[in-house]
């Protein structure tokens, strides 16, 4: 089932009805086409709007604007139970007093009218999906008697038993330990391929999204930052945010500048960047983009070496780096050459990304220009489209830390407040009190009477 989102927008209103400045744009003008039978990952940090988007697709949240299509059907106003979706929540949401079989059967028992199935048909379908997710031997157990991974499979089976048109997964692996996460995400991919159901997978874990998705949608503050196949997005990030968000270890970022098609980091000329205009840039270098060489053009201090077996990670420093430490991953065979306190590197051009310092948008150079154009054409040929965001984000100002007022300004404000209350007190003291003590003269008159 193809899913199309057109100009989808969700605005949460301000608590103060008179002050609309408190409105939150959770999803902003979201356009996406999800091909039939594909698994896509909505990926981004907390608060980027990925779960809100999922809940609008499911019908649990009503869009402020835009439309949702399942195939040719406009389901924007359709109730969740009529959309034909299967939804798996982060916390599984299993019924603790029911067995595994009863949990899986529950959605079928609530079907009405012409969709109603016989008891035999329901049991047959429940057993089929149980075998598919490999929990058929636990049908008589209750959720408390299962491991976290097994409970997650029950939740997936319950979602699949209705034979949904679209399967929605809201961070389904976040409650599992590391080893179980790896095993379960492989199971999700296997199940999706076997069923061919269009699946939307929400996660903040870039490794999860990249490992099982046909293509990913990277989001920030309710806006699509980039779409594409996971490897394409990793190899060709459209902006600094995407480059920093994808990759483990994360990308190394330096400040630099381009002059006469030469890239400088600090005072060192490190790379030819043919086709790039003179400008101040951020330089992103993937950890695997360093070549350890005695005559290398980039100089870094060595603060430590992490041995990882096949590879080693040189932890270093550089005055132009935007983080306290940079990481260079090289072959373990080069360990003997990584001695002393200083290392010199040459750079792999296809692992070096330039971003304009003002807009943080990508600056392509050399062979990257042609490679990017080929990628965009290949996406079109496969029925996808290259999407990226340019310009400011709608909530960017709200998410930036507020600048503190200067001390002098604070002192001036405090002085004004103190002066106001001082004048008010003086005015009160100047007025005669209603409860004032009677004078001596009035007391004498009263005694004579």
Secondary structure, DSSP 8 states (H G I E B T S, - for coil): --EEEEEEEEEE--SSTT-GGG-EEEEEEEEEEE-TT-EEEEE-STTSSHHHHHHHHHTSS--SEEEEEETTEE-TTS-GGGTTEEEE-TT----TTSBHHHHHHHHHHT--GGG---HHHHHHHHHHHHHHTT-GGGTTSBGGGS-HHHHHHHHHHHHHTT--SEEEEESTTTTS-HHHHHHHHHHHHHHHHHH--EEEEEES-HHHHHHH-SEEEEEETTEEEEEE-HHHHHHS-SBHHHHHHS-SS--EEEEEEEETTEEEETTEEEEE-TT--SEEEEEEE-GGGEEE-TT-SEEEEEEEEEE-SSEEEEEEE-TTBSSS-EEEEEEGGGGGG--SSEEEEEE-GGGEEEEETTT-BEE--THHHHHHHHHHHHHHHTT----B--S--TTHHHHS------HHHHHHHHHHHHHHHHHHHHHHHHS--TT----HHHHHHHHH-
